[in-house]
Every structure is written in structure tokens, then in C-alpha cells.
Amino acid sequence: MDPVDLVPRVLAALDAVRPYIQGHGGDVRFRGLKDGIVEIEFLGACKGCPLTEVTLRLRVERALQERVPEVKVVEVQDG
């Protein structure tokens, strides 16, 4: 079980990258957190975009590593 305080920190990290993602016509949604694994979903123009993997690695994962080092993995889920 993950400590309750991790979720607000994960949400804050996602909020930090949201303007960048929204600037490209997309968005990101938090889907869950369990055992250090954060599940997200890309929305809008980011859903199915070939550059989503780059956005995930360079923006989302980096923001989470900096703000929530307890996160081990970020997984993208389909809606």
C-alpha cells in the first residue's frame, strides 16, 4: 500500500507538466498509484500520438522523479 501523501505529490507533478501537454492539444489524467507504479492516461491530441513516448519519458517521468522519488514506474493506460 502506498502512503496517502504520495497521491497529492503525484498530482502536483502532473499539474506541473500539464501546461506543456495542453499546449500541444492534449492532457494527462492520473489513473492510480500502487506499489510505486503510477498509472496515467494521455488525452486529446496526445492519445495515440507517436511522440507520446517522448513526452512520457522527458516530461512526465522526469517531473515525477524530481517530485516523488518513491515512484518506480509510470505506465500509460488506455481509456
C-alpha positions as CSV (number, residue, x, y, z in Angstrom):
1,M,0.0,0.0,0.0
2,D,1.3,3.4,-0.9
3,P,1.3,6.2,1.7
4,V,-1.6,8.6,1.2
5,D,0.7,11.6,0.9
6,L,2.1,10.3,-2.4
7,V,-1.1,10.9,-4.3
8,P,-1.1,14.7,-3.8
9,R,2.6,14.9,-4.8
10,V,1.9,12.8,-7.9
11,L,-1.0,15.1,-8.8
12,A,1.2,18.2,-8.3
13,A,3.9,16.7,-10.6
14,L,1.3,16.1,-13.3
15,D,0.0,19.6,-12.8
16,A,3.5,20.9,-13.4
17,V,3.7,19.2,-16.9
18,R,0.1,19.8,-17.8
19,P,0.6,23.2,-19.4
20,Y,3.2,21.7,-21.8
21,I,0.9,18.9,-22.7
22,Q,-2.1,21.1,-23.1
23,G,0.0,23.4,-25.4
24,H,0.1,20.5,-27.8
25,G,-3.6,19.9,-27.7
26,G,-3.6,17.1,-25.1
27,D,-3.8,16.4,-21.5
28,V,-2.9,13.8,-18.9
29,R,-5.1,12.0,-16.4
30,F,-4.0,10.3,-13.2
31,R,-5.5,6.8,-13.1
32,G,-3.9,5.3,-10.0
33,L,-0.9,4.5,-7.8
34,K,0.0,1.1,-6.4
35,D,3.3,-0.3,-5.2
36,G,5.3,2.6,-6.7
37,I,3.6,2.4,-10.1
38,V,1.8,5.4,-11.3
39,E,-0.8,4.8,-14.0
40,I,-1.7,7.7,-16.3
41,E,-3.8,8.2,-19.4
42,F,-3.0,10.6,-22.2
43,L,-6.0,12.5,-23.6
44,G,-6.8,14.6,-26.6
45,A,-4.1,15.0,-29.3
46,C,-1.7,13.1,-27.1
47,K,-3.8,9.9,-27.3
48,G,-2.2,7.8,-29.9
49,C,0.4,10.4,-31.0
50,P,3.7,8.9,-31.9
51,L,5.5,11.4,-29.8
52,T,3.7,10.4,-26.6
53,E,6.6,8.1,-25.6
54,V,8.9,11.1,-25.8
55,T,6.6,13.3,-23.7
56,L,6.2,10.4,-21.2
57,R,10.0,10.0,-20.8
58,L,11.2,13.6,-21.0
59,R,8.3,15.4,-19.2
60,V,6.1,13.2,-17.1
61,E,8.7,10.7,-15.8
62,R,11.2,13.5,-15.1
63,A,8.6,15.5,-13.2
64,L,7.6,12.5,-11.1
65,Q,11.3,11.5,-10.4
66,E,12.1,15.0,-9.2
67,R,9.0,15.5,-7.0
68,V,8.1,11.9,-6.0
69,P,11.3,9.8,-5.9
70,E,9.2,6.9,-4.4
71,V,7.7,6.4,-7.9
72,K,9.4,3.5,-9.6
73,V,7.5,3.2,-12.9
74,V,5.0,5.2,-15.0
75,E,2.6,3.2,-17.1
76,V,0.3,4.6,-19.7
77,Q,-3.2,3.1,-19.7
78,D,-5.8,3.3,-22.5
79,G,-9.1,4.9,-21.6
